[in-house]
Amino acid sequence: MARYINPYTDFGFKKLFGEEANKDLLIDFLNQLLPPHHQIAELNFRNPESLADMSAERKAIFDIHCKALSGERFIVEMQKAKVKFFKDRSLFYVTFPIRDQAEKGEWNFKLEPIYFVAILDFEYDEAEERRKFRRDVLLKDQDGDVFFDKLEFKFLQMPLFNKGETELKTKFDKWCYFLKNLENFDHIPGILNEPIFQKAFVTAELAGLNAEQRDRYEQSLMQYRDLKSAIDTAVEEAVEEREIEIAKNAILEGANNSFIAKITGLTVEQVEQLRSKTEEN
């Protein structure tokens, strides 16, 4: 039995970062991502009801909306699975805190900074992005100079974070290590034995949940596992279809069974069966 919650579940993510009593955890995490001039001292959670209903994505995406007392606005998301038009959707979402700043009557259009932070429990399917654990995206001109510094996207592809305990150099590294491995910890690692993480571990401890909270967590954990299983199955099926297509083409080119099995990962028996079907057709 795990000792700590899975932070990739809706319950786990919001337990750590979406509760009033744990705002200091979210503030500390965000401050590791933010530039020195936008460090947060305090923030308030905001109601995201103004956002369009993305009900089809609710099982894959959980978000927290907040505003720093100094004016910065944040959308912090945990995404469990890929969604269509990922970049388009991210850009669409930041239009809401932009429009929310409009003032009635005369207004000079001055905007407060907006940050979109996406914690991704998957590798995005673009070759360039797959090589980058963290992407900080700003609006720049043709020379690479920042044109507008009040809108920034930060994407973290958690599967690409592979640092071990001895490799953690920064507070940001420690937060990523904590999130990536939380469910598998059975004690607080020495490198994380400091006040902010001590609180995070206490917050995440399953033994501290009451019966109603435990039930909600188990339901969200089941949803998470079902979704991941469905994704894994879809990926396996897609890979198998590609292997079969490669094998068929190799058969038509006259390659032998052993060679085809080697390049596709199919067994020699599977290739022979496929050859028989291909020749019949």
Backbone as CSV, one residue per row, in Angstrom:
resi,resn,N_x,N_y,N_z,CA_x,CA_y,CA_z,C_x,C_y,C_z
1,MET,0.833,-1.195,0.000,0.000,0.000,0.000,0.872,1.250,0.000
2,ALA,0.510,2.209,-0.842,1.245,3.466,-0.884,1.020,4.254,0.400
3,ARG,2.001,5.045,0.766,1.870,5.883,1.948,1.348,7.276,1.594
4,TYR,1.656,7.704,0.359,1.293,9.060,-0.045,0.399,9.045,-1.283
5,ILE,-0.334,10.123,-1.474,-1.254,10.240,-2.601,-0.492,10.360,-3.920
6,ASN,-1.182,10.038,-4.986,-0.655,10.242,-6.326,-1.002,11.677,-6.743
7,PRO,-0.005,12.545,-6.968,-0.295,13.949,-7.273,-0.848,14.174,-8.669
8,TYR,-0.847,13.118,-9.510,-1.383,13.250,-10.859,-2.891,13.007,-10.906
9,THR,-3.486,12.620,-9.790,-4.944,12.489,-9.719,-5.539,13.853,-9.435
10,ASP,-6.819,14.030,-9.771,-7.444,15.327,-9.500,-7.458,15.614,-8.004
11,PHE,-7.771,14.597,-7.200,-7.799,14.794,-5.752,-6.406,15.146,-5.232
12,GLY,-5.401,14.392,-5.656,-4.052,14.603,-5.165,-3.497,15.964,-5.537
13,PHE,-3.711,16.372,-6.786,-3.216,17.659,-7.258,-3.852,18.812,-6.489
14,LYS,-5.170,18.732,-6.318,-5.863,19.818,-5.626,-5.631,19.782,-4.124
15,LYS,-5.364,18.594,-3.585,-5.041,18.499,-2.163,-3.735,19.221,-1.877
16,LEU,-2.763,19.052,-2.748,-1.461,19.676,-2.556,-1.467,21.168,-2.873
17,PHE,-2.091,21.540,-3.995,-1.930,22.896,-4.500,-3.209,23.724,-4.561
18,GLY,-4.367,23.107,-4.309,-5.608,23.838,-4.519,-6.410,24.149,-3.276
19,GLU,-5.845,23.923,-2.097,-6.575,24.199,-0.865,-6.017,25.442,-0.182
20,GLU,-6.912,26.192,0.456,-6.527,27.436,1.120,-5.411,27.199,2.135
21,ALA,-5.501,26.105,2.865,-4.507,25.830,3.908,-3.128,25.499,3.346
22,ASN,-3.069,25.186,2.053,-1.800,24.787,1.447,-1.320,25.774,0.389
23,LYS,-1.783,27.012,0.472,-1.365,28.000,-0.514,0.142,28.199,-0.515
24,ASP,0.754,28.024,0.639,2.201,28.225,0.709,2.950,27.196,-0.140
25,LEU,2.368,25.999,-0.311,2.996,24.989,-1.174,2.970,25.453,-2.627
26,LEU,1.815,25.933,-3.074,1.689,26.410,-4.451,2.580,27.626,-4.677
27,ILE,2.599,28.545,-3.717,3.431,29.741,-3.845,4.898,29.367,-3.980
28,ASP,5.362,28.441,-3.150,6.765,28.035,-3.198,7.090,27.365,-4.522
29,PHE,6.199,26.501,-4.991,6.418,25.825,-6.273,6.475,26.835,-7.414
30,LEU,5.493,27.753,-7.474,5.458,28.735,-8.553,6.664,29.656,-8.524
31,ASN,7.107,30.023,-7.345,8.246,30.939,-7.249,9.530,30.342,-7.806
32,GLN,9.588,29.014,-7.898,10.762,28.378,-8.509,10.728,28.526,-10.031
33,LEU,9.542,28.782,-10.577,9.369,28.922,-12.024,9.405,30.378,-12.479
34,LEU,9.159,31.303,-11.561,8.972,32.704,-11.919,10.265,33.505,-11.848
35,PRO,10.344,34.571,-12.646,11.522,35.449,-12.577,11.534,36.226,-11.266
36,PRO,12.677,36.754,-10.861,12.787,37.460,-9.576,11.791,38.604,-9.405
37,HIS,11.466,39.328,-10.492,10.573,40.483,-10.368,9.102,40.094,-10.273
38,HIS,8.775,38.799,-10.386,7.385,38.356,-10.253,7.225,37.316,-9.144
39,GLN,8.081,37.324,-8.161,7.950,36.400,-7.051,6.668,36.692,-6.263
40,ILE,5.975,35.648,-5.811,4.681,35.784,-5.138,4.868,35.812,-3.631
41,ALA,4.215,36.765,-2.997,4.192,36.806,-1.535,2.901,36.184,-1.014
42,GLU,1.795,36.405,-1.734,0.488,35.878,-1.347,-0.377,35.794,-2.585
43,LEU,-1.352,34.896,-2.570,-2.255,34.781,-3.712,-3.639,34.371,-3.244
44,ASN,-4.609,34.563,-4.106,-5.992,34.163,-3.838,-6.448,33.242,-4.959
45,PHE,-7.177,32.189,-4.605,-7.742,31.299,-5.616,-8.930,31.992,-6.271
46,ARG,-9.088,31.730,-7.562,-10.172,32.343,-8.321,-11.088,31.256,-8.873
47,ASN,-12.350,31.604,-9.042,-13.337,30.666,-9.585,-13.187,30.602,-11.095
48,PRO,-12.943,29.408,-11.662,-12.725,29.293,-13.105,-14.008,29.120,-13.914
49,GLU,-15.179,29.437,-13.349,-16.433,29.178,-14.045,-16.566,29.966,-15.342
50,SER,-15.807,31.056,-15.471,-15.911,31.851,-16.694,-15.319,31.129,-17.894
51,LEU,-14.553,30.062,-17.622,-13.976,29.305,-18.722,-15.039,28.483,-19.436
52,ALA,-14.827,28.311,-20.726,-15.755,27.491,-21.493,-15.760,26.073,-20.951
53,ASP,-16.881,25.393,-21.083,-17.007,24.030,-20.568,-16.239,23.063,-21.458
54,MET,-15.175,22.520,-20.935,-14.383,21.531,-21.658,-14.654,20.157,-21.056
55,SER,-15.919,19.802,-20.931,-16.288,18.590,-20.195,-15.624,17.342,-20.749
56,ALA,-15.374,17.304,-22.043,-14.757,16.119,-22.642,-13.330,15.925,-22.156
57,GLU,-12.724,17.006,-21.654,-11.344,16.921,-21.213,-11.220,16.826,-19.706
58,ARG,-12.325,16.877,-18.994,-12.232,16.982,-17.538,-11.497,15.810,-16.892
59,LYS,-11.585,14.632,-17.493,-10.923,13.480,-16.894,-9.421,13.517,-17.112
60,ALA,-8.980,14.361,-18.027,-7.563,14.392,-18.358,-6.858,15.642,-17.841
61,ILE,-7.628,16.666,-17.458,-7.033,17.949,-17.104,-7.659,18.490,-15.836
62,PHE,-6.834,18.952,-14.912,-7.312,19.624,-13.710,-6.608,20.958,-13.636
63,ASP,-7.315,22.017,-13.296,-6.666,23.312,-13.265,-7.005,24.099,-12.010
64,ILE,-6.086,24.975,-11.651,-6.231,25.874,-10.515,-5.988,27.284,-11.033
65,HIS,-6.867,28.195,-10.683,-6.750,29.581,-11.122,-6.522,30.462,-9.907
66,CYS,-5.521,31.304,-9.984,-5.220,32.144,-8.840,-4.626,33.470,-9.284
67,LYS,-4.640,34.420,-8.365,-4.129,35.757,-8.630,-3.274,36.192,-7.458
68,ALA,-2.063,36.642,-7.745,-1.189,37.157,-6.698,-1.689,38.533,-6.261
69,LEU,-1.458,38.889,-5.019,-1.883,40.197,-4.533,-1.201,41.318,-5.300
70,SER,-0.044,41.025,-5.887,0.664,42.019,-6.687,0.135,42.106,-8.113
71,GLY,-0.869,41.262,-8.448,-1.550,41.405,-9.731,-1.384,40.260,-10.698
72,GLU,-0.303,39.490,-10.626,-0.091,38.404,-11.584,-1.214,37.372,-11.504
73,ARG,-1.584,36.838,-12.650,-2.626,35.817,-12.715,-2.014,34.515,-13.217
74,PHE,-2.533,33.401,-12.674,-1.943,32.105,-12.981,-3.021,31.080,-13.298
75,ILE,-2.750,30.276,-14.316,-3.508,29.052,-14.562,-2.496,27.923,-14.390
76,VAL,-2.724,27.070,-13.417,-1.822,25.956,-13.155,-2.581,24.674,-13.456
77,GLU,-2.082,23.901,-14.401,-2.784,22.695,-14.834,-1.955,21.440,-14.616
78,MET,-2.657,20.377,-14.292,-2.075,19.042,-14.316,-2.786,18.294,-15.440
79,GLN,-2.037,17.886,-16.451,-2.622,17.172,-17.578,-2.109,15.742,-17.595
80,LYS,-3.050,14.792,-17.572,-2.695,13.379,-17.532,-2.516,12.777,-18.914
81,ALA,-3.130,13.398,-19.923,-3.118,12.794,-21.246,-3.119,13.871,-22.315
82,LYS,-2.681,13.486,-23.494,-2.651,14.429,-24.606,-4.067,14.837,-25.003
83,VAL,-4.198,16.070,-25.426,-5.464,16.548,-25.961,-5.198,17.113,-27.349
84,LYS,-6.221,17.131,-28.170,-6.066,17.669,-29.511,-5.806,19.177,-29.440
85,PHE,-5.037,19.657,-30.391,-4.749,21.085,-30.498,-4.249,21.647,-29.163
86,PHE,-3.252,20.973,-28.633,-2.712,21.289,-27.315,-2.292,22.757,-27.192
87,LYS,-1.521,23.247,-28.142,-1.053,24.625,-28.086,-2.211,25.605,-28.259
88,ASP,-3.109,25.299,-29.187,-4.264,26.172,-29.413,-5.096,26.307,-28.144
89,ARG,-5.286,25.163,-27.477,-6.093,25.165,-26.261,-5.444,25.996,-25.165
90,SER,-4.120,25.875,-25.022,-3.400,26.639,-24.012,-3.548,28.138,-24.267
91,LEU,-3.422,28.537,-25.530,-3.565,29.945,-25.881,-4.994,30.424,-25.637
92,PHE,-5.962,29.588,-25.967,-7.359,29.943,-25.755,-7.653,30.184,-24.275
93,TYR,-7.093,29.333,-23.420,-7.352,29.455,-21.991,-6.830,30.766,-21.417
94,VAL,-5.700,31.266,-21.903,-5.167,32.500,-21.320,-5.957,33.730,-21.768
95,THR,-6.845,33.571,-22.751,-7.648,34.733,-23.138,-8.648,35.104,-22.047
96,PHE,-9.000,34.153,-21.181,-9.982,34.448,-20.140,-9.432,35.383,-19.064
97,PRO,-8.253,35.105,-18.498,-7.711,36.078,-17.545,-7.317,37.397,-18.200
98,ILE,-7.100,37.390,-19.518,-6.839,38.650,-20.215,-8.121,39.481,-20.261
99,ARG,-9.198,38.871,-20.734,-10.468,39.607,-20.835,-11.025,39.978,-19.470
100,ASP,-10.687,39.164,-18.461,-11.171,39.431,-17.114,-10.630,40.752,-16.566
101,GLN,-9.553,41.238,-17.139,-8.944,42.485,-16.655,-9.559,43.736,-17.270
102,ALA,-10.421,43.556,-18.260,-11.033,44.718,-18.916,-11.862,45.523,-17.915
103,GLU,-11.750,46.822,-17.975,-12.490,47.702,-17.079,-13.585,48.421,-17.851
104,LYS,-14.701,48.645,-17.184,-15.803,49.372,-17.806,-15.428,50.844,-17.965
105,GLY,-15.988,51.467,-18.985,-15.686,52.867,-19.220,-14.318,53.030,-19.862
106,GLU,-13.698,54.134,-19.615,-12.384,54.378,-20.186,-11.342,53.479,-19.519
107,TRP,-10.480,52.891,-20.347,-9.467,51.961,-19.859,-8.256,52.055,-20.771
108,ASN,-7.075,52.091,-20.194,-5.864,52.275,-20.998,-5.253,50.967,-21.494
109,PHE,-5.933,49.849,-21.236,-5.529,48.521,-21.719,-4.273,47.971,-21.032
110,LYS,-3.867,48.541,-19.925,-2.726,47.993,-19.203,-3.112,46.647,-18.594
111,LEU,-2.283,45.621,-18.820,-2.567,44.273,-18.337,-1.569,43.855,-17.265
112,GLU,-2.056,43.027,-16.334,-1.176,42.390,-15.363,-0.585,41.125,-16.008
113,PRO,0.593,40.704,-15.568,1.218,39.505,-16.149,0.357,38.253,-15.967
114,ILE,0.422,37.370,-16.956,-0.334,36.118,-16.931,0.627,34.961,-17.197
115,TYR,0.550,33.948,-16.352,1.376,32.759,-16.509,0.491,31.531,-16.650
116,PHE,0.786,30.735,-17.652,0.107,29.454,-17.855,1.130,28.362,-17.562
117,VAL,0.916,27.601,-16.481,1.849,26.566,-16.056,1.186,25.203,-16.251
118,ALA,1.762,24.379,-17.098,1.194,23.054,-17.386,2.164,21.970,-16.942
119,ILE,1.716,21.141,-16.005,2.490,19.980,-15.551,1.948,18.780,-16.317
120,LEU,2.750,18.209,-17.190,2.268,17.193,-18.125,2.744,15.803,-17.716
121,ASP,1.813,14.898,-17.570,2.140,13.514,-17.231,2.268,12.686,-18.507
122,PHE,2.891,13.260,-19.513,3.095,12.565,-20.778,4.153,13.327,-21.569
123,GLU,4.675,12.677,-22.595,5.593,13.327,-23.519,4.790,13.827,-24.706
124,TYR,4.899,15.094,-24.962,4.151,15.636,-26.097,4.707,15.076,-27.397
125,ASP,3.843,14.945,-28.411,4.219,14.147,-29.588,4.899,14.947,-30.700
126,GLU,5.714,15.897,-30.345,6.536,16.579,-31.334,7.996,16.293,-31.002
127,ALA,8.752,15.894,-32.014,10.127,15.447,-31.780,10.948,16.496,-31.044
128,GLU,10.819,17.751,-31.410,11.610,18.794,-30.763,11.258,18.911,-29.293
129,GLU,9.973,18.883,-28.987,9.532,19.055,-27.611,9.837,17.832,-26.765
130,ARG,9.915,16.669,-27.369,10.180,15.460,-26.607,11.560,15.511,-25.949
131,ARG,12.444,16.317,-26.502,13.789,16.417,-25.952,13.889,17.448,-24.823
132,LYS,12.805,18.153,-24.552,12.851,19.233,-23.576,11.920,18.947,-22.399
133,PHE,12.500,18.767,-21.227,11.667,18.595,-20.041,10.891,19.872,-19.743
134,ARG,11.551,21.011,-19.851,10.913,22.290,-19.539,10.964,23.222,-20.735
135,ARG,9.840,23.855,-21.033,9.789,24.858,-22.085,9.200,26.132,-21.507
136,ASP,9.931,27.233,-21.585,9.448,28.550,-21.192,9.209,29.331,-22.472
137,VAL,7.961,29.698,-22.718,7.579,30.292,-23.998,7.126,31.730,-23.803
138,LEU,7.749,32.639,-24.555,7.407,34.059,-24.541,7.146,34.538,-25.959
139,LEU,6.465,35.676,-26.083,6.238,36.287,-27.389,7.490,37.067,-27.769
140,LYS,8.157,36.633,-28.870,9.402,37.259,-29.284,9.330,37.714,-30.738
141,ASP,10.268,38.609,-31.119,10.308,39.088,-32.494,11.238,38.229,-33.336
142,GLN,11.478,38.668,-34.578,12.263,37.852,-35.516,13.717,37.690,-35.102
143,ASP,14.192,38.531,-34.191,15.576,38.430,-33.724,15.703,37.681,-32.400
144,GLY,14.594,37.159,-31.913,14.616,36.425,-30.656,14.523,37.303,-29.426
145,ASP,14.284,38.603,-29.622,14.133,39.523,-28.491,12.699,39.481,-27.983
146,VAL,12.522,39.572,-26.661,11.193,39.534,-26.070,10.397,40.762,-26.498
147,PHE,9.236,40.534,-27.082,8.363,41.616,-27.521,7.357,41.986,-26.434
148,PHE,6.883,40.955,-25.695,5.870,41.182,-24.655,6.160,40.235,-23.503
149,ASP,6.448,40.791,-22.335,6.892,39.950,-21.213,5.796,39.698,-20.183
150,LYS,4.549,39.977,-20.530,3.462,39.796,-19.576,2.615,38.555,-19.864
151,LEU,3.024,37.753,-20.831,2.323,36.499,-21.129,3.375,35.419,-21.307
152,GLU,3.332,34.423,-20.440,4.359,33.379,-20.496,3.735,32.010,-20.250
153,PHE,4.171,31.043,-21.069,3.742,29.655,-20.934,4.913,28.840,-20.410
154,LYS,4.627,27.972,-19.442,5.657,27.101,-18.893,5.130,25.659,-18.925
155,PHE,5.798,24.822,-19.698,5.381,23.438,-19.858,6.437,22.515,-19.253
156,LEU,6.001,21.607,-18.393,6.896,20.647,-17.757,6.472,19.238,-18.158
157,GLN,7.301,18.555,-18.928,7.002,17.172,-19.330,7.615,16.243,-18.287
158,MET,6.827,15.872,-17.319,7.339,15.147,-16.156,8.020,13.818,-16.490
159,PRO,7.571,13.055,-17.502,8.276,11.805,-17.814,9.737,12.027,-18.216
160,LEU,10.076,13.245,-18.632,11.444,13.533,-19.049,12.330,13.997,-17.898
161,PHE,11.751,14.126,-16.701,12.558,14.495,-15.538,13.107,13.211,-14.920
162,ASN,14.407,13.007,-15.036,15.001,11.739,-14.610,16.116,11.908,-13.581
163,LYS,16.181,13.050,-12.924,17.245,13.265,-11.949,17.023,12.429,-10.695
164,GLY,18.107,11.873,-10.190,18.059,11.132,-8.933,18.316,12.068,-7.769
165,GLU,18.214,11.528,-6.551,18.338,12.348,-5.346,19.671,13.090,-5.291
166,THR,20.745,12.453,-5.701,22.064,13.083,-5.622,22.290,14.131,-6.709
167,GLU,21.391,14.195,-7.692,21.546,15.141,-8.800,20.736,16.417,-8.618
168,LEU,19.981,16.527,-7.542,19.122,17.691,-7.330,19.962,18.878,-6.882
169,LYS,19.934,19.936,-7.667,20.765,21.099,-7.384,19.959,22.318,-6.919
170,THR,18.723,22.438,-7.359,17.923,23.626,-7.081,16.627,23.258,-6.376
171,LYS,15.936,24.263,-5.857,14.635,24.032,-5.237,13.638,23.529,-6.280
172,PHE,13.763,24.034,-7.494,12.900,23.571,-8.581,13.117,22.079,-8.837
173,ASP,14.375,21.644,-8.867,14.686,20.217,-9.017,13.989,19.405,-7.927
174,LYS,14.034,19.927,-6.711,13.450,19.204,-5.583,11.944,19.071,-5.737
175,TRP,11.282,20.123,-6.190,9.832,20.046,-6.389,9.487,19.012,-7.466
176,CYS,10.243,19.022,-8.545,9.979,18.061,-9.629,10.226,16.634,-9.153
177,TYR,11.272,16.439,-8.386,11.579,15.124,-7.822,10.465,14.678,-6.886
178,PHE,9.960,15.602,-6.081,8.860,15.320,-5.165,7.609,14.881,-5.928
179,LEU,7.210,15.651,-6.946,6.002,15.337,-7.709,6.156,14.036,-8.497
180,LYS,7.328,13.830,-9.082,7.543,12.648,-9.928,7.504,11.362,-9.108
181,ASN,7.980,11.425,-7.855,8.169,10.192,-7.085,7.288,10.071,-5.847
182,LEU,6.426,11.038,-5.594,5.680,11.083,-4.334,4.980,9.776,-3.998
183,GLU,4.265,9.202,-4.932,3.476,8.006,-4.649,4.355,6.817,-4.262
184,ASN,5.619,6.854,-4.651,6.508,5.717,-4.383,7.358,5.884,-3.132
185,PHE,7.311,7.049,-2.516,8.094,7.255,-1.289,7.455,6.514,-0.119
186,ASP,8.295,5.967,0.758,7.783,5.409,2.014,8.316,6.179,3.215
187,HIS,9.136,7.203,2.932,9.633,8.101,3.974,10.107,9.383,3.291
188,ILE,10.425,10.399,4.074,10.894,11.657,3.506,12.386,11.535,3.203
189,PRO,12.783,11.656,1.941,14.215,11.576,1.607,14.983,12.711,2.287
190,GLY,16.226,12.466,2.621,17.029,13.473,3.297,17.111,14.778,2.544
191,ILE,17.184,14.710,1.206,17.318,15.912,0.389,16.071,16.790,0.461
192,LEU,14.929,16.193,0.846,13.676,16.942,0.942,13.269,17.211,2.387
193,ASN,14.163,16.953,3.301,13.836,17.123,4.719,14.018,18.586,5.134
194,GLU,13.117,19.439,4.637,13.087,20.852,4.977,11.627,21.260,5.135
195,PRO,11.352,22.366,5.833,9.972,22.682,6.246,8.911,22.617,5.161
196,ILE,9.148,23.211,3.991,8.093,23.266,2.978,7.743,21.870,2.479
197,PHE,8.741,21.001,2.339,8.472,19.643,1.880,7.939,18.766,3.013
198,GLN,8.346,19.046,4.232,7.775,18.324,5.362,6.266,18.535,5.399
199,LYS,5.841,19.785,5.166,4.401,20.065,5.134,3.748,19.355,3.952
200,ALA,4.412,19.360,2.807,3.856,18.708,1.624,3.665,17.217,1.868
201,PHE,4.622,16.575,2.523,4.508,15.149,2.811,3.372,14.880,3.796
202,VAL,3.237,15.731,4.810,2.136,15.564,5.767,0.794,15.720,5.058
203,THR,0.705,16.712,4.177,-0.524,16.947,3.416,-0.871,15.759,2.540
204,ALA,0.158,15.127,1.977,-0.052,14.030,1.022,-0.205,12.667,1.675
205,GLU,-0.081,12.582,2.990,-0.116,11.277,3.644,-1.538,10.714,3.666
206,LEU,-1.691,9.524,3.167,-3.002,8.889,3.096,-3.612,8.680,4.479
207,ALA,-2.774,8.441,5.469,-3.281,8.194,6.821,-3.983,9.415,7.396
208,GLY,-3.713,10.593,6.833,-4.335,11.817,7.334,-5.684,12.114,6.732
209,LEU,-6.130,11.307,5.776,-7.425,11.533,5.131,-8.542,10.910,5.947
210,ASN,-9.687,11.604,5.993,-10.848,11.001,6.639,-11.526,10.053,5.647
211,ALA,-12.570,9.374,6.088,-13.214,8.344,5.257,-13.750,8.924,3.952
212,GLU,-14.367,10.108,4.023,-14.945,10.714,2.819,-13.850,11.114,1.841
213,GLN,-12.765,11.677,2.357,-11.637,12.059,1.509,-10.967,10.842,0.894
214,ARG,-10.846,9.790,1.677,-10.223,8.562,1.181,-11.043,7.970,0.031
215,ASP,-12.360,8.017,0.163,-13.232,7.514,-0.892,-13.082,8.341,-2.164
216,ARG,-13.027,9.665,-2.026,-12.851,10.536,-3.185,-11.501,10.279,-3.850
217,TYR,-10.484,10.072,-3.030,-9.162,9.805,-3.589,-9.145,8.481,-4.349
218,GLU,-9.752,7.445,-3.765,-9.767,6.140,-4.431,-10.492,6.223,-5.773
219,GLN,-11.566,7.009,-5.823,-12.293,7.174,-7.082,-11.429,7.883,-8.121
220,SER,-10.734,8.952,-7.695,-9.891,9.692,-8.638,-8.697,8.857,-9.071
221,LEU,-8.185,8.020,-8.173,-7.073,7.136,-8.521,-7.519,6.096,-9.540
222,MET,-8.733,5.587,-9.375,-9.264,4.619,-10.329,-9.444,5.258,-11.706
223,GLN,-9.952,6.489,-11.728,-10.114,7.206,-12.997,-8.765,7.415,-13.669
224,TYR,-7.767,7.770,-12.867,-6.418,7.996,-13.397,-5.871,6.714,-14.022
225,ARG,-5.996,5.605,-13.304,-5.468,4.334,-13.803,-6.227,3.857,-15.037
226,ASP,-7.544,4.049,-15.050,-8.339,3.654,-16.211,-7.925,4.449,-17.448
227,LEU,-7.713,5.747,-17.249,-7.318,6.591,-18.369,-5.942,6.197,-18.888
228,LYS,-4.994,5.976,-17.970,-3.652,5.600,-18.387,-3.658,4.248,-19.094
229,SER,-4.496,3.325,-18.606,-4.600,2.016,-19.233,-5.150,2.135,-20.653
230,ALA,-6.166,2.979,-20.821,-6.757,3.182,-22.144,-5.738,3.798,-23.094
231,ILE,-4.948,4.734,-22.596,-3.921,5.378,-23.417,-2.855,4.368,-23.811
232,ASP,-2.396,3.574,-22.844,-1.369,2.564,-23.121,-1.846,1.563,-24.159
233,THR,-3.115,1.156,-24.036,-3.680,0.201,-24.998,-3.722,0.804,-26.398
234,ALA,-4.139,2.061,-26.487,-4.207,2.733,-27.787,-2.829,2.849,-28.416
235,VAL,-1.830,3.158,-27.597,-0.465,3.277,-28.094,0.045,1.928,-28.578
236,GLU,-0.201,0.875,-27.787,0.242,-0.464,-28.176,-0.397,-0.901,-29.485
237,GLU,-1.681,-0.608,-29.634,-2.378,-0.981,-30.866,-1.818,-0.229,-32.064
238,ALA,-1.511,1.058,-31.854,-0.949,1.864,-32.939,0.429,1.348,-33.346
239,VAL,1.238,0.983,-32.343,2.573,0.450,-32.619,2.466,-0.877,-33.366
240,GLU,1.542,-1.731,-32.923,1.372,-3.037,-33.569,0.929,-2.879,-35.019
241,GLU,0.018,-1.941,-35.265,-0.444,-1.704,-36.634,0.709,-1.246,-37.514
242,ARG,1.570,-0.391,-36.954,2.727,0.101,-37.721,3.692,-1.045,-38.005
243,GLU,3.926,-1.901,-37.005,4.832,-3.038,-37.205,4.307,-3.968,-38.293
244,ILE,2.998,-4.199,-38.280,2.386,-5.083,-39.283,2.514,-4.480,-40.674
245,GLU,2.324,-3.154,-40.780,2.428,-2.493,-42.076,3.857,-2.574,-42.610
246,ILE,4.832,-2.387,-41.714,6.241,-2.503,-42.118,6.540,-3.928,-42.578
247,ALA,6.016,-4.903,-41.834,6.246,-6.308,-42.180,5.647,-6.646,-43.542
248,LYS,4.456,-6.159,-43.799,3.808,-6.421,-45.094,4.651,-5.870,-46.243
249,ASN,5.136,-4.644,-46.072,5.958,-4.036,-47.125,7.254,-4.812,-47.322
250,ALA,7.846,-5.284,-46.214,9.088,-6.049,-46.310,8.857,-7.385,-47.005
251,ILE,7.721,-8.010,-46.741,7.370,-9.280,-47.397,7.263,-9.070,-48.906
252,LEU,6.603,-7.982,-49.289,6.438,-7.678,-50.712,7.771,-7.371,-51.387
253,GLU,8.735,-6.895,-50.591,10.070,-6.594,-51.137,10.968,-7.834,-51.165
254,GLY,10.457,-8.963,-50.627,11.206,-10.207,-50.693,12.094,-10.492,-49.502
255,ALA,11.948,-9.739,-48.413,12.790,-9.978,-47.235,12.397,-11.288,-46.567
256,ASN,13.366,-11.944,-45.896,13.062,-13.203,-45.237,12.459,-12.971,-43.850
257,ASN,11.893,-14.020,-43.287,11.162,-13.898,-42.023,12.047,-13.427,-40.865
258,SER,13.250,-13.935,-40.781,14.139,-13.579,-39.675,14.465,-12.085,-39.697
259,PHE,14.749,-11.567,-40.881,15.077,-10.143,-41.003,13.871,-9.283,-40.633
260,ILE,12.699,-9.670,-41.106,11.483,-8.901,-40.821,11.179,-8.911,-39.326
261,ALA,11.363,-10.069,-38.699,11.133,-10.167,-37.250,12.090,-9.247,-36.503
262,LYS,13.317,-9.154,-36.973,14.323,-8.321,-36.309,13.984,-6.844,-36.390
263,ILE,13.509,-6.376,-37.534,13.268,-4.940,-37.707,11.909,-4.501,-37.168
264,THR,10.996,-5.433,-36.939,9.654,-5.050,-36.481,9.368,-5.396,-35.035
265,GLY,10.080,-6.381,-34.488,9.771,-6.825,-33.133,8.742,-7.934,-33.099
266,LEU,8.203,-8.313,-34.255,7.283,-9.449,-34.332,8.070,-10.745,-34.221
267,THR,7.389,-11.828,-33.851,8.052,-13.126,-33.823,8.104,-13.687,-35.242
268,VAL,9.004,-14.645,-35.452,9.110,-15.281,-36.768,7.782,-15.954,-37.119
269,GLU,7.122,-16.549,-36.114,5.827,-17.207,-36.339,4.776,-16.191,-36.792
270,GLN,4.761,-15.022,-36.172,3.810,-13.990,-36.568,4.067,-13.512,-37.991
271,VAL,5.348,-13.380,-38.335,5.699,-12.953,-39.696,5.261,-14.009,-40.707
272,GLU,5.452,-15.281,-40.370,5.065,-16.355,-41.277,3.554,-16.357,-41.500
273,GLN,2.796,-16.145,-40.410,1.331,-16.065,-40.538,0.929,-14.878,-41.416
274,LEU,1.620,-13.774,-41.233,1.325,-12.590,-42.020,1.691,-12.795,-43.487
275,ARG,2.790,-13.525,-43.702,3.208,-13.836,-45.080,2.162,-14.681,-45.783
276,SER,1.626,-15.670,-45.046,0.612,-16.547,-45.637,-0.630,-15.749,-46.042
277,LYS,-1.070,-14.847,-45.166,-2.240,-14.029,-45.469,-1.972,-13.092,-46.634
278,THR,-0.743,-12.530,-46.669,-0.385,-11.596,-47.721,-0.353,-12.309,-49.066
279,GLU,0.199,-13.508,-49.100,0.275,-14.266,-50.357,-1.091,-14.715,-50.827
280,GLU,-1.982,-14.996,-49.861,-3.353,-15.395,-50.234,-4.078,-14.265,-50.932
281,ASN,-3.782,-13.031,-50.495,-4.442,-11.868,-51.084,-3.787,-11.448,-52.401
